[in-house]
Amino acid sequence: MAERILEVENLTVDIPVGGGMLHAVQGISFHVDKGETLCIVGESGCGKSLTSLAVMDLLPKKAIRGANKLELGGEDILNAGERRMSDIRGNTMGMIFQEPMTSLNPAYTIGNQMEEALKRHRNVSTREARDRAIYLLEKVGITAAASRLSQYPHQLSGGLRQRVMIAMTLMCGPNLIIADEPTTALDVTIQAQILLLLAELQREFEMGLILITHDLGVVARIADRVAVMYAGQVVEQGTADQVFNRPTHPYTQGLLDCIPIPGKTERNKPLGSIPGIVPSLVGAFHACHFAERCQYAFAECVKGDIDMRPAVEDGHEYRCLLDPETCRANAQKRGVA
Amino acid sequence: MLIYALKRLSIALLVAVTVSLLTFSMIYLSGDPAMALAGESATQQDIENIRRVYGYDQPIIVQYFNWLANALQGDLGHSHYLKTEVSNVIFARLPVTMTLGACALGFALCLSIPLGVLAAMRPNTLIDRFALTLAVIGQALPSFWFALIMIFLFGVSLRWLPITGSASWMNFIMPSIALGYYVTPAVMRLTRAGMIEVLSSDYIRTARAKGLRPSVVLFKHALRNAIIPVVSLAAVQFGFMLGGSIVIETIFAINGLGQLAWESILRADLPMMQAIVLVLSCFYIVLTFLADLLNAFLDPRIRVS
């Protein structure tokens, strides 16, 4: 069995708001193994980003984090404390953010910002840190790396800045990288380059990678496993093959129905859409979160919490009252399986 | 960087020319300067003589360039009242005012920047409220009243500090506080607002995600960016303080430029007032120019195009 890098069990994030408590993340469990890419997908506001910030312990001050278990390489990081966490952050666990235009400090050179990441965690000379920075800039496909070090962020394009961010995250050789929609702010042509680069680096350095995105096309290409989130919960989780080829939860099926898949989607057939909007997560809410928008919903769906249950294959689970066979039949009827 | 500096320098020179024009025309503020000089009992012949001796009979444009050429050589004219060269008096008084201004600005920055940073780190807490209260009071209190209260408290009642003169550093404590206190609110509020904005920015999150120490995040990454607008403001405020020093120096009987200005106004010593306005304006221009350069040093987006 592969080495387990991250283990998250029953993670919750609550945010006090004017009208009560916003239950943004409600009991999420997942794990990442060495050399594995886990994609967390879901629409805006479903709690993807908060989940990643909760793992890094970088949540906004007023947000409240809870979990049964949060372990990084076997070490408990749930109760680690800020001092220990700052030793871990950027060292064994790094994060890439979605806004490359604003994620680098405008006042310092690329070199300064990359070197400080390594110097903070390793006892190295400026010379060594500089060499490492040049090596990594070349790794992420930046030409004339040495001269880039003395440039400032505003002199680089968005795509280049994101490459710099990726290189900076790799400075200490982390075991786990969390990439929170790293390509949302970039041109479409650059998006694919950056994601393939990430996948390539992840393989080369045998890191665990959590990729948060709402771009299913991307997920299909680089994910080993996929977790589909909806309204603060994971509604389906499994290997990329399971989730894409045998989608079980009605929401996953709906999502896949919305995108054209070469060789699968019929020609001239209109793409699907999911009617309705995401429910408010303020206050207690004991029902299937997707029931209101689900075409298969029945009375039982809104009478209590729905638990995750195993699908047909190992490691594939989903959160729905319908049994796997019915789901399978629905998927085939919709043309997404 | 060089292009930026040259651009700023040329703007500064333009402002200086404008100021010199305005200052020069001050002499005509009270009507015919020759008539004003000659006094009420003068004959027409006296006035004509004075006009010729002081060059008031020449075209104004010639007078301006003569005056400007002299000023550039350090000759700021002759005080009719003190019967001496204006520049001698001004350069004797200047160090006192500069000391006062520097101390006041130092006091203001040392108080307002740490308070602003603290308030930004803990918004809506006790320290933030305290800073806000201080700012409101500072903005509302007239500096002369505040100065009088301090004189009464620390000078008269407690007898800790001397209340007049400029003999020792002790003399500068109260005037510096009175003068500097007035600019504290603006600098503090700007520091606070800037820090709050910067602390919630993406690059601060990046810095934390790199595991940097809180002090490094705060001072290296946040303050460096938040301080940029404060530099410009501080330069402007220093200009206000030079004006404010007229009141403060008079109250504390400090023998500086401010008090000289006040005396010259009372004596209608026009050449002296003219020179003081010119010198203070030039200081203000130089300071603004230096602030621009400091900003360019702090912010590479200005420096590197």
Interface residues (C-beta under 8 A of the other chain):
Chain A: M56 L58 M85 S86 D87 I88 R89 G90 N91 G94 M95 F97 E99 T102 S103 L104 N105 P106 A107 Y108 T109 E116 A117 R120 H121 Y152 H154 Q155 M165 M168
Chain B: S201 D202 Y203 R205 T206 A207 R208 A209 K210 G211 L212 R213 P214 V216 K220 H221 R224 N225 L298 D299 P300 R301 V304
